[in-house]
Amino acid sequence: MAAVKVPHDQLSPRALRGVVEEFLTRDGTDYGEVEVPLETRVAQVFAHLKSGKVVIVFDPDSQTCTLFDRDDPRLKQLDSDAPSVWD
């Protein structure tokens, strides 16, 4: 089954926060020069989602959500008839 975009405003606040926090902590470590608190990073992602700069994609095969930059070429495949990288 192909991945699907999930409109962030269709998720409950609790579900949205869970998706964002899980994505941000998925690798377990912040590798920046200066550690940024999780709350700050969550707020930044919320701002990017609200502005449309970032979109949520759900992959039914792995049962996970991933955040993508709106210009990511993989997203264009979701909007076209082209074979999906997620199929």
C-alpha positions, 0 to 999 in steps of 0.5 A: 500500500502506498504512503499517504499525506496526513493533514496536520490539522486533521490530527488531535493536538495530542496525536500531532504532538506524539507524531512530532515527538516520536519523529524528533526522538527517533534516533535518540540523540540531537547531534547539533553543536548546541543541544536544543530542548525538545520543547523548542524543537517541537515548537519549530516543527509545529511552525513549519507544519502550520506554514506548509513547509513540512508535511506528515506522511504515513507509511502503512507498511511500517506503521510510521509517520515521517516528516518531509520538507514540502519540496522533497521529490518523494512527495511529488510521487504521492501527487502523481501517477508515477510509481511510488518509492513506498510501493 
